[in-house]
Amino acid sequence: MDIESFEVLEQEIERAITLIEELKEEKSQRERENAELRAKLSEMEGTVSALREENERLRKLMEERRERLKARLEQMLSKLESPLPGP
């Protein structure tokens, strides 16, 4: 192997080392981003769960109010429909 071939090989090795270092850094960055995104996702899932629970609570409350209102209206209607006491 002559000197020129050795120098070309050395340059190729240096480029490969640089590329490997860049790829390792990029991989580390992607892993950090992935961890951050997983944490955000977990937080958002917790928020969604809490909102679903609140939505269900409010739905039940509205249904209870609707039933009470319906009962009151029926009661008022029955009073209107009952005959008035006569003389």
C-alpha positions, 0 to 999 in steps of 0.5 A: 500500500503506497502513501497516497492510498493510505492517506485516502483510506485515512480520510475515509476513516476520518469521515466515517468517524465524523459521520458516526459521531454526528449520528450518535448525537442525532440519536441522542437528540431524538431519544431526548425528544421522544422522552419529552413527547412521551411525558407530554402524551402521558400528561395529555392522557391524564387530562383527557381522563379527567375531562371524561370524568367531568363530562360524565359527572355533568351529564349525570347532573343534567339528567337529574335536573331534567328529571326533576324539572319533568316531575315538577312540570307534570305536577303543575300540569296535574294541578291545572287539569284537576277540577276546581272545587265548586260551590 
